[in-house]
Amino acid sequence: MEQKFTLVQHLEELRKRIIICLIVVFVCGIFCFFYTDEILSILSKPVCKLVFLKPTEAFLAKIKLSFYGGIFISMPVIIYQAWKFLNPGLIEIERRYFFWIMPFSYLLFLSGVLFAFFAVLPVGMKFLLGYGTENVTPMISVSSYISFVGIFLIAFGIVFQLPVVVLFLTKLGVVTPKWLSVNRKYAVLVIFILAGILTPGPDIFSQFLMAIPTLLLYEISILLSKLVSSSKKNKV
């Protein structure tokens, strides 16, 4: 009976954290709505010109852009709420550890987003638009472009969380530095498959632009995992 009550409490806590995140995203989205023209002007630089194909598309595109903007701005709150959800299951030293890692996680997310926008997106869009001819003129819908860029940038931000995930799993004892090193070849394969899926074009160059920094992050993750493992052994 006690175990059931604990599970219910756990689910209730999860619901609470999700509601807080949704409220913050909604508020930040309202703020972004008043600056959608400026945001769209920045995001549309790789394609220069966008069009809308339906009377309501321009307005709905602004709402969609506000939603993505709300997610980006509220990301520190989302990360904090995730930490608060995990907090009850951690011991005191682990709480201090994860409290320190939160800003690191947000910096990695921003790094992934900025790298995607300035390094990968222009190259990928140039490749895709290069298929246009005299008879086939590219006309990119503002709504589809916002969806594409929003998901693309968030995907890079999530991929750049790799060191944080490895640290978390190492702390829990799920993975070890030796396991990460032994399975490096499988990690390389998975990383290149993900790069092929997430990059905007099928060209090898843009895939390498995502795969190479991800591989570097994987190697950094192994080093961080070794540090965590050695510190745990010293405490024992």
C-alpha positions in Angstrom: 0.0 0.0 0.0 2.9 2.3 0.8 4.5 1.6 -2.5 1.3 2.5 -4.4 1.1 5.8 -2.5 4.7 6.6 -3.3 4.1 5.9 -7.0 1.0 8.1 -7.0 3.0 10.9 -5.3 5.7 10.5 -7.9 3.2 10.8 -10.8 1.6 13.8 -9.1 5.0 15.5 -8.8 5.6 14.8 -12.5 2.2 16.4 -13.4 3.1 19.4 -11.3 6.4 20.0 -13.0 4.9 19.6 -16.5 2.2 22.1 -15.7 4.8 24.6 -14.5 6.8 24.1 -17.7 3.7 24.6 -19.9 2.7 27.8 -18.0 6.2 29.2 -18.4 6.4 28.3 -22.1 3.0 29.9 -22.6 4.0 33.2 -20.9 7.3 33.3 -22.8 5.5 32.5 -26.0 3.2 35.5 -25.4 6.3 37.7 -25.0 7.8 36.3 -28.2 4.6 37.0 -30.1 5.3 40.7 -30.1 8.7 40.2 -31.6 7.9 37.5 -34.2 8.8 39.9 -37.1 12.3 40.5 -35.7 12.8 36.8 -34.9 11.5 35.7 -38.3 13.8 38.2 -40.0 16.8 36.5 -38.3 15.7 33.0 -38.9 14.8 33.5 -42.6 18.3 34.7 -43.6 19.4 31.3 -45.0 16.4 31.5 -47.5 15.9 35.3 -47.8 12.3 35.1 -48.8 9.2 33.2 -47.5 5.7 33.1 -48.7 2.3 32.1 -47.2 -0.1 30.0 -49.2 -3.3 30.4 -47.1 -5.0 33.5 -45.7 -4.5 32.3 -42.1 -1.0 30.9 -42.6 0.9 34.0 -41.7 -1.0 34.5 -38.4 -0.7 30.8 -37.5 3.0 30.9 -38.4 3.5 33.7 -35.9 1.8 31.6 -33.2 4.0 28.7 -34.1 7.1 30.8 -33.9 6.0 32.2 -30.6 5.7 28.6 -29.3 9.2 27.7 -30.3 10.5 31.0 -29.0 8.8 30.2 -25.7 10.5 26.9 -25.5 14.0 28.4 -26.1 13.5 31.2 -23.6 12.0 29.0 -20.9 14.7 26.2 -21.3 16.4 27.2 -18.0 13.1 26.7 -16.2 12.5 23.4 -18.0 15.9 22.1 -16.9 15.4 23.3 -13.4 12.0 21.6 -13.2 13.5 18.4 -14.4 16.1 18.7 -11.7 13.4 19.3 -9.1 11.5 16.2 -10.3 14.7 14.1 -9.8 15.7 15.8 -6.6 13.7 13.6 -4.1 15.4 10.5 -5.3 18.9 11.9 -4.9 21.2 11.9 -1.9 22.7 15.2 -0.6 25.9 14.9 -2.5 24.1 14.1 -5.7 21.8 17.1 -5.3 24.8 19.4 -5.1 26.3 17.6 -8.1 23.2 18.1 -10.3 22.6 21.7 -9.1 26.1 22.5 -10.5 25.4 20.6 -13.7 22.2 22.6 -14.6 23.9 25.7 -16.0 26.3 23.4 -17.9 23.3 21.7 -19.5 21.8 25.0 -20.6 25.1 26.2 -22.1 25.4 23.0 -24.1 21.8 23.4 -25.3 22.6 27.0 -26.5 25.8 25.8 -28.1 24.0 23.2 -30.1 21.3 25.7 -31.2 23.9 28.4 -32.2 26.1 25.8 -34.0 23.1 24.5 -35.9 21.9 27.9 -37.0 25.2 29.5 -38.0 27.2 26.4 -39.3 24.8 23.7 -40.4 21.5 25.3 -41.5 23.0 27.8 -44.1 25.0 24.9 -45.7 22.0 22.6 -45.7 19.6 25.1 -47.1 22.0 26.2 -49.8 22.3 22.6 -50.9 18.5 22.0 -50.9 17.7 25.2 -52.7 20.4 24.4 -55.2 17.9 21.9 -56.8 15.9 24.9 -58.1 16.0 25.5 -61.9 14.5 28.0 -64.3 11.4 25.9 -64.4 11.3 25.0 -60.7 11.4 28.1 -58.5 11.7 27.5 -54.7 8.7 29.0 -52.8 9.1 28.2 -49.1 6.0 28.4 -47.0 6.6 30.4 -43.8 4.7 27.8 -41.7 6.7 24.8 -43.0 10.0 26.7 -42.7 9.3 27.6 -39.0 8.4 24.0 -38.2 11.6 22.7 -40.0 13.9 25.2 -38.3 12.3 24.9 -34.9 12.6 21.1 -34.8 16.1 21.3 -36.4 17.5 23.7 -33.7 15.9 21.9 -30.8 17.3 18.6 -32.1 20.8 20.0 -32.1 20.3 21.4 -28.6 19.2 18.0 -27.4 22.1 16.2 -29.1 24.6 18.5 -27.4 23.2 17.2 -24.1 25.3 14.1 -24.5 27.9 14.9 -21.9 25.2 15.6 -19.3 23.4 12.3 -20.1 26.6 10.3 -19.8 27.4 12.0 -16.5 24.0 11.2 -15.2 24.2 7.6 -16.3 27.7 7.2 -14.9 26.6 8.6 -11.6 23.8 6.0 -11.4 26.2 3.3 -12.4 24.4 2.4 -15.6 27.4 3.0 -17.8 31.2 3.0 -17.2 34.1 4.6 -19.0 35.3 1.2 -20.1 31.8 0.4 -21.5 31.8 3.7 -23.4 35.2 3.1 -24.9 34.5 -0.5 -25.9 31.3 0.5 -27.6 32.8 3.5 -29.4 32.4 2.0 -32.8 28.7 1.5 -32.3 28.4 5.1 -31.0 30.1 6.4 -34.2 27.6 4.4 -36.3 24.6 5.7 -34.3 25.9 9.3 -34.4 26.3 9.3 -38.2 22.8 7.7 -38.7 21.3 10.5 -36.5 23.3 13.1 -38.4 21.9 11.8 -41.7 18.3 12.1 -40.2 18.6 15.4 -38.5 20.6 17.5 -41.0 18.5 19.4 -43.6 20.2 17.9 -46.7 21.4 14.5 -47.8 24.9 15.9 -48.6 27.8 14.4 -46.7 29.3 17.8 -45.8 26.3 18.9 -43.7 26.1 15.5 -42.0 29.8 15.8 -41.0 29.1 19.2 -39.6 26.8 17.5 -37.1 28.6 14.3 -36.6 32.1 15.7 -35.9 31.1 17.9 -32.9 28.9 15.1 -31.6 31.9 12.6 -31.8 34.0 15.2 -29.9 31.2 15.5 -27.3 31.2 11.7 -27.0 35.0 11.7 -26.3 34.5 14.5 -23.8 31.8 12.4 -22.2 34.2 9.5 -21.8 36.7 11.7 -20.0 34.0 13.1 -17.7 32.8 9.6 -17.0 36.3 8.6 -16.0 36.5 11.6 -13.6 33.2 10.7 -12.0 34.1 7.0 -11.7 37.5 7.8 -10.1 35.9 10.2 -7.6 33.4 7.5 -6.7 36.2 5.0 -6.1 38.1 7.4 -4.0 35.1 8.0 -1.8 34.7 4.2 -1.3 
